[in-house]
Amino acid sequence: MGGARKVTVQLPADLLDRAQRSSGKNLTATICQGLKLVAAGPAYDGLRRLKGKVRFSIDLRSLREDRR
């Protein structure tokens, strides 16, 4: 993760409460998780642009039969 930075921010209390309840983590971990999601946004956008453009050579039916 590298070096840590101490920051002071003003956040809406209700948003912070909802985020902490959703994550089930402490304040620092909740904010880190949110920042990681924001930082990953461009990667998700790139994946969304590939939708429908990638062809797989696997036969889904035979793949499922292999599990039986």
N, C-alpha and C positions, 0 to 999 in steps of 0.2 A: 504494500500500500504506500510505502514511501514515508516521508516526513509528514507529521500532522501540523495543521494550522488551527489556531484558535481564532474564531470569528464571532462577532456579535451581530445578530440579525433580529429583526422584529417580524414575527410570524403571527398570523391569525390564530388565536387560541383554539377555536373550534376545529380548524384544519389540522393543527398539530395533534389535538386529542384524537381525532378520527384516524389519522395516520398511525399513531401509536397503538390504538386499539386494533387496527387492521394488521399491523406488523407483529404485534405481541412482543415488541422489543423496547429497550430503553430509548431515551431521546436521541443519543448520539447514533445508535445503530439504525434507528428509524430514518434519520436525516441522511446517513450514509447510503442506505438502501434507495432512498428517493433520488439522491444525486447520481447513483449508478444507473438507475433507470433513465434519467435525463441524458446522461453521457452515452448510453447505448442507443438512443433514438436514431441517429443516422444509420447505424447498422440495421435496425429494424426497417427503416425506410428503404434501404437497399434491397433487403429481402422481399419487401412488398412489391418492389418494381420487377422482381423476377417472376412473380406469380403468373403462371400460364406460359412461361417461356422455357422452362426446364422440362425436358422429356426424360422419363425414366425407362430403362430397358427391362424392368422387372415386371413380371406378370403378377398382379395383385392376387388373383385367384389361386395360382399355384403357391404363392407365398403363404396364403392363409391355410391351404390344405396341408402344408408342411407342419403346421401347429397341431393338427389333429392326431 
